[in-house]
Amino acid sequence: MDVKTDRIYLTIIFHITINKMAEKEFPEIKKQNKGKFTKWVKKNMQGKSTCEAASSIMSSKDSYPNEVVEMANYANNFGCKKEKKSPAKRMSRKERFEFIGMNENQLKKDEEN
């Protein structure tokens, strides 16, 4: 393989590896609990969205029952993330090169060839 092919191969391996590291089992909501938090928010926190309510609840956990705090925590962790980036996109260019065992100077030399 030539240098360009090696680099493409390493990049693909990197993305596959980093995305597998990020994969987590998504905890499913039981059928009888679907919509339960949204319903609670509409009844008890009128005028707030589900995500706003979840943030508010998590900032003052002691004021709410444990069941509500657990539902708010789930909503915050799995439903209210504004920006979801893969771990590869969160890494800097330098970190990506270090991950695959290269540095930018090597890449520049490879590109010149």
VMD Tcl script that draws the C-alpha trace (Angstrom):
set ca {
  {0.00 0.00 0.00}
  {1.15 3.54 -0.63}
  {1.19 6.30 1.96}
  {-2.12 7.81 0.87}
  {-3.89 4.45 1.09}
  {-2.32 3.84 4.51}
  {-3.59 7.19 5.73}
  {-7.12 6.49 4.46}
  {-7.06 3.05 6.07}
  {-5.88 4.48 9.40}
  {-8.54 7.18 9.30}
  {-11.27 4.61 8.73}
  {-9.95 2.40 11.54}
  {-9.80 5.46 13.80}
  {-13.42 6.44 13.16}
  {-14.68 2.88 13.62}
  {-12.73 2.47 16.86}
  {-13.67 5.81 18.37}
  {-17.36 5.38 17.54}
  {-17.42 1.88 19.05}
  {-15.89 3.32 22.21}
  {-18.73 5.85 22.35}
  {-21.53 3.35 21.83}
  {-23.45 2.67 24.98}
  {-26.50 0.59 25.55}
  {-29.48 2.94 25.42}
  {-31.67 2.32 28.46}
  {-35.19 1.79 27.21}
  {-38.21 3.27 28.95}
  {-40.77 0.71 30.02}
  {-44.04 0.92 28.11}
  {-46.05 1.91 31.20}
  {-43.64 4.82 31.88}
  {-43.57 6.40 28.41}
  {-44.78 9.99 28.57}
  {-44.94 9.94 32.34}
  {-42.40 12.76 32.84}
  {-43.94 14.93 30.12}
  {-47.35 14.49 31.74}
  {-45.89 15.38 35.15}
  {-44.24 18.52 33.71}
  {-47.48 19.69 32.05}
  {-49.35 19.23 35.33}
  {-46.77 20.64 37.74}
  {-44.59 23.06 35.78}
  {-46.89 24.84 33.33}
  {-45.13 26.99 30.76}
  {-41.87 25.01 30.80}
  {-40.72 22.58 28.18}
  {-39.75 19.08 29.25}
  {-36.05 19.93 28.90}
  {-36.37 23.19 30.83}
  {-38.20 21.36 33.60}
  {-35.57 18.61 33.67}
  {-32.78 21.17 34.05}
  {-34.70 23.01 36.74}
  {-35.37 19.80 38.67}
  {-31.76 18.67 38.43}
  {-30.55 22.02 39.80}
  {-32.68 21.59 42.97}
  {-33.05 17.84 43.44}
  {-33.98 18.09 47.13}
  {-37.22 19.89 46.29}
  {-38.65 16.99 44.26}
  {-39.48 13.31 44.88}
  {-36.80 10.79 43.88}
  {-39.01 9.37 41.13}
  {-39.28 12.80 39.47}
  {-35.54 13.42 39.84}
  {-34.82 10.07 38.15}
  {-37.13 10.91 35.25}
  {-35.56 14.38 34.93}
  {-32.07 12.87 34.95}
  {-33.05 10.48 32.16}
  {-34.54 13.34 30.14}
  {-31.37 15.40 30.60}
  {-29.06 12.57 29.63}
  {-30.92 11.12 26.68}
  {-33.47 13.59 25.39}
  {-32.26 17.11 26.02}
  {-28.76 17.21 24.58}
  {-28.48 20.16 22.22}
  {-25.32 19.11 20.44}
  {-24.44 15.47 19.97}
  {-21.01 15.00 18.50}
  {-19.18 11.80 17.89}
  {-15.98 11.44 19.94}
  {-13.99 11.80 16.72}
  {-15.43 15.27 16.16}
  {-14.70 16.29 19.75}
  {-10.99 15.50 19.34}
  {-8.62 18.11 18.01}
  {-6.67 17.48 14.83}
  {-3.53 16.90 16.90}
  {-5.33 14.36 19.13}
  {-6.62 12.46 16.08}
  {-3.08 12.21 14.66}
  {-1.73 11.05 18.02}
  {-4.49 8.44 18.22}
  {-3.43 6.86 14.93}
  {0.27 7.25 15.72}
  {1.12 10.07 13.32}
  {1.91 13.73 13.62}
  {1.15 16.61 11.27}
  {4.73 16.80 9.97}
  {4.49 13.19 8.78}
  {1.23 14.00 7.02}
  {2.77 17.00 5.26}
  {5.67 14.85 4.06}
  {3.23 12.19 2.87}
  {1.16 14.74 0.98}
  {4.26 16.07 -0.78}
  {5.08 12.56 -2.09}
}
mol new
graphics top color blue
foreach p $ca { graphics top sphere $p radius 0.5 }
foreach p [lrange $ca 0 end-1] q [lrange $ca 1 end] { graphics top cylinder $p $q radius 0.2 }
display resetview
